[in-house]
Amino acid sequence: MNLAFYIAKRIAFNRQKSFSRFIIRLSVAATALSVMAMIITLAFVNGFQQTVSEKVFSFWGHVRVQKYEPNKSLVAEETPIEKNDTIELRLRKEPGVQQVQSFATKSAVLEKNKEIEGVLIKGIENGYDSSKLKPFLQEGRWISFADSLYSKEIIISKPMATTLRIKLNDTITVYFISIEDGSKTYRKLSVAGIYKTGIEEYDKLFVLSDLRLIRRVNNWGTNQTGGYEIFLKDYKNIDSVSNHLTDELPAEWMSRSIREVYPNIFDWLNIQDVNRNVIFIVMAVVAIINLITCLLILILERTRMVGILKAIGTPDGMIQQIFLYQATVITLAGIGIGFISGIGICFLQQYTGFIKLDEASYYVSTAPVHIIWWQVIAVCISTAVVCYLSLLIPTLLIRKINPVKAIQFR
């Protein structure tokens, strides 16, 4: 049997009450707390970024293609473009593109119960993939496109319905004002559904309707549209796809990623990375300081033992191994407890949602959790490596201990 390991085991599992036992438990707890905090932080940051990003992308796709208007707000009515089969095929053939859909927006005013609300109506076509937006429907159903002229149904948001006191299947008046000549027209439309994404930029502004209605109000041709929204297979390619399409599209067209349209949301998500890194640094420092302090105390408490071992000719390296073995046990125990506690809390949140949030501030009502296992394993392994390297420092003091003085140490 390895002598250093045998001695370390005897010391580590010594049941006699001593100050070092308290320090060992404190170090295990500190290491466990650090690992648990890092795992929970990773899961929550990943959850926030994934959930909020999916909400943004579900409503507008990853990339928008429309008429080139550099001085115009990206959240406004579009200048119509002619639908082009060649360009549509080019968009669908772009590597990484999953889906291409037509859309158009139109400013309008909703009126109900003598209350009014300014909105931006987003027109969609019959073949629109509703699977991404249906999860946000809180009441009612999707728009029916059965009418040959245009659908007389719309979907409004929960905040709009509350403000205007609108209920499902109510008929509301929608006023359209022409930007060109200021002329006014209106339509009576029925509320087929009520949605809520939790993103204020969407819920307070957008209404969903039939694209044919917008064409009719704007006097557009049947082949005209506001633009295309493009869904990608991997959102990480959003910038590269957008930049490549900009180079490939006709000069009068432009491509914009949804990050450029709603930069404030993605800036907020990026801040979560900063918070994560700060927590990682703080937790790592706490774990390292506690373990170094613990090992120093263990060495000081066993000074006489070190002196005796040196006096009988035990090499310094073997004595160092005794304390490193003991410190490794402490580190692994802390990592194990931290892993179980961290994953346990993440699963508990995932299945019960006991941590509630202000949806207006965080875009979600319940803290989302997304566990990426390779990240969790990386946290455990990196913690073990960093702590082990840090523990080498206090063991160097063993080489400075004088056997004669150590044996006399009380």
N, C-alpha and C positions, 0 to 999 in steps of 0.2 A: 504494500500500500504506500502511496505517496505520503511521506512524513509530514510535509507542509500542509497537505490537505487534511490529514488526520488531526493535527493540532488545531487547525482552523475550525474543523467541525466540532471539536470538543469545546472550544471557546464560544462558538456561535450558539450552540445549543445548551450552554451552561444555564441551569435554572436558578442559580443563586441570584438574589436581589442585589443589584448594583446600579450605580449611576449610568454605566455604559449601556445597560439593558434599556433604560429609558431613552438614551440618545439613539440607540439602534432603532427602536420603534418610531421615534420621531423622524429619523432619516427615511425609513421605509414609507411612512405616511407622507412626507414631503415629496419623495420620488413618485409615489402613487398619485398624489394630487397633481403634480406637474404633467405626468403622462395622461391622466384623465382629462385635464384642462385642454391639452393639445389635441386629443382625439375629438373631444366635444366641439372645440373651435373649428377644426377642419370640417366636421360633419355639418355644422350649422352654416359656415361660410359657403361650402359647396351647395347646401340646400337653398340658401338665399339666392345665390347666383344662378343656379339652374331654374328654380321656380319662377323668379321674376323675369329672367331672360325668356323663358318659354311663354310667359304671358305676353310680353312685348312682341315676340316673333309670331305668336298665334294670331294676333290681330292684323299685323302688317307684313308678315313674311320677314325675310332676312335682307333682301335688297329690293329697291324700287326703281323701275325704269319709266321715265316720262319725258315730256317735252323739256328741252334745255332752256331754263329761265334762271340765270344766275342771281338776279336781284330780287327774286320772289321767295317768300317764306315757303319752307318745305311742307308746312302743315296749312295748306290753303287749296282753293280750287285749282285744278290743273287746266292748262290749255290743251284742247283735244289733239290727239294724234290719230292718224289712220292706221287701223290694224293691218299688219303686214305679215303674211304667212311665212315669208323668208326669214324675217327677223325673229318671229316667234319660234321657228324651228331652230334658229341659231341659239336662242336663249335656252331652249330645252336640251340642246346638245352640249351646252357648256358643262365641262366636268364638275361634278359635285352638285348640280342642280337637280332637285327632286320634283318640283312642281312650278308651273307658271300660270298665273290667273289674272284676268283683266279686272280693273276697278276704275272708279271715278268718284270724285267728291263734289258736293255742292252745298254752299252756305244756305241756311234756312232758319226760319223762326217757328217754333212749335207754340200752338195756342190751345189752352184747355182751361176751363173754369175761370176765364178772364185773366189767366196767368200766362206769361210768355217766357220762352227760353231760347236763346240763340244756340244753334247746333251746326255741326258739319255732317251732312249725310254722306255715308259711304255706300256707293252703289256696287252691287255684285251681280254676277250672272247666274243662270240656272245651274250650270255645271260647277259652281263654286264648291270647293271641298269644305263642308261645314263641320267636319269632325274636330277641327282644331278650336272652333269657337263654341260648339255646343256644350262643352263642359262648364262654360260660364253662364249658361242660361239658368236662371233661378226660377222662372215661371214661363209657362207657355211652350211654344214650339218654334221650329225654324220657318222661315218665309216660304210660302207656297208660290210657285211660279206658273201656276196653271192658266192664269188669265193670258189671253193671246196678245193684248195690248201692252200692259205692264201690271205687275203685282201691286195691289192696293194695300199691302201689308208692310209694316215696319217693325223693327225691334229696337227698343229704347233701353237706356240704362236704368238701374235701380235709383240712383240719385235724381235723375230726371223725373222718374215716375213719382217719387216722393215730393219733389218740389212742386210739380204741376198737379199732384193728386190724381194721377192716372192709374187706372187698373187695367188688367188684362182684358182684351177685346174691346176696349174703349175706342171710339172714333175721335181723332184729333185733327185739327186744322193745321196744315203745314204751309207756310208762306215762303215763296221764293221771290227774291229781288234780283233783277238783272244788273250785272256790273256795268254793262255797256250803256244802257239808256235809263236805268232806274225803274223800269216797268215792274209791276208786281203781279204775281199770279199765285194761286193757292190750289191745294189738293186736300181732299178728305181721305185720310188713311186710317186703317185699323191696326191696333197694337197686337201683334201676334205673339210677341215674347218680350221678356224683360231680362236683361243680362247684368252681370256685375263682374268686372275683372279685378277690382281692388286697386287699379292704377288710376289715379285721379285724372291724369292727362287724357285718358280714354273715356272714363265714365261720365265726365262732365261735358264732353264735347260731341262724341260720335253717336250717330243713329245709323242703323243698317237698313237698306232698302234695295229695290230692284234697280239695276243699272239702266234699264230701259226707261224708267221714270226720269232719271237725270238727262238722258238723251232727249227725251220729249220736251222737258222744261227748257233745255239749252238749245233746242232746235238743231241737234246734232244728227248726222246721218247714222244709219244702222251699223256702219263699219267704223265708227269713231269711238274712242275710249279715252279715259284719262291717263292710263298707264298700265303697267304690269307690276304685280308683286311676285317676287321669286322666293321660293322656299328651298333651302339647301339641305343636303344630307348631314352636313357637319357645320354647325354655326361658327366654328373656329376659322373657317375659310371665308368668312363674310367679307373681309377687307380685300383679300386677293381676288375673289370673284368679282366684286364691285369694280375694282381698278381695271381688271382685264376687260370687263364689259364696256367700260368707258372708252377704252381704246378701240374696241371692235364695233361699237354702235355708230350709226350715222351722226354727223356733226350736230344736227338739230335735236338729238336725243341725249339724255344724260342718265347715269346710273348713280344711285346714292344708297349707302348702307343704312340700315335702321339706326345704327349708332350715331350717324350724322343727323338724323331727324330728331332723335330724343337723346342728346348727349348727357343731359342731367341725370337720367336714370342709370346710364352705364358708368358715369363718373361716380355715382353713389355706390354702385356695385364694386368698382375698383377700390374704393376706400376700404371695403371689407378685407381686401388683401393686406392692406397696411395694418389694420387692426389685428389680423391673424398673425402677421410677422412680429408685431410688438408683443403679443401674448406668448408666442413661441420663445422669444428672447428672454422675457421675464421668467417664464417657467423653467427654461434651461438653466438660467443663472441660479434660481432658487434650488433646483435639484443639485447642481454642482457644489454650491456653497455648503449645503447641508451634508452632503456626502463627504466632502473634504474635512469639514468640522468633526463629523462623526469618526472618521478614521484617525484624525489627530488625537481625539479623546481616547480612542481604543489603544493607540500606541502609547500614550502617556500612562494609561491605566496599567498597561502590561510592560512598563519599563523594566521592572525587575526580571520578568520572564525573558525579555530581550537580552538583558545583561547576562543571565545564566546561560542562555543559548549561545551567546557569543563566547562566553568563557569556556564552554566545552568544545569550541571550534566550529560551530554551525556557521556556514557562509552567510554573508549579508543578503545575497539573492534569495536564499531559502526563507530567511526571516521575512523578507519583503513579500514573498509568495503567501506566507501564512495570513498576513493582513489583507493582501489582495484577494485571496480566496474568500475571506470573511466579508470584505466589502462587495465582492461580486454577488454573494448570496443576498446581501441587503438590496443591491441594485435590482437583481432579477425579481426578488419578492415585491419590490415597489412597482416595477414595470408590470408584473403579472396582476397585481391588485388594481393598478391604474387602468390596465387594458380592460379587465372585466367590468370595472365601475363605469368607465367611459362608454364602452359599447352598450352596457346595460341601460344607462341613461338615454343614449341615442335611440335604442329600440323602444324604450318606454315613451319617449316623445313621439316617435314615429307612429306608434299604435294608439296612443291616448291623446296626444296633442295637449298635454297639460300646461305647456308654456304658451300663453296667449300674448298677442301683440296688437298694437294700434295699427289697423290696416291703412289708415290715412297716411301714416308716417313710414311704414315698412312695406306697403303693397301686399302684405299677407296678414291674415288674422291669426294664424298659428305658426310658430317658428318651424320652418321646414328643415328636414334632416336628409342628407344624402351621404351615405357611407361609401367611400372608395377604399377598398380593402388594401390595395397596395400602398396607399398613403398611411393607413393605420400601421401596417407592418413596418414601413419605413420609419415612422415615428418611434416605434419600439426599438428597432435595431439601432437607429442613430442615437437614441438616448443611452442605450447600453454602451455603445462605442465611446461616445463623448464622456460619459461618467467614468468608464474604465481608464481612459487616457488621463482624466483629471485626477484619478485616485493614485496615479503613479507619483505625483508630486509629493504628497505627505510621506510616502514610504521611503523617500530619499533621506528623510531625517534619521532613519534607522542606521545608516552608515556613519552618522555623526555621534551616535551614542557610545559612551565609554563604558566598557563592561564593569569595571571596578566601581565607578560612581553609580551605575545603574543598579547594581546589586544592593547598594546601600540606600537606594531611593525608597522613600516611604510615601 
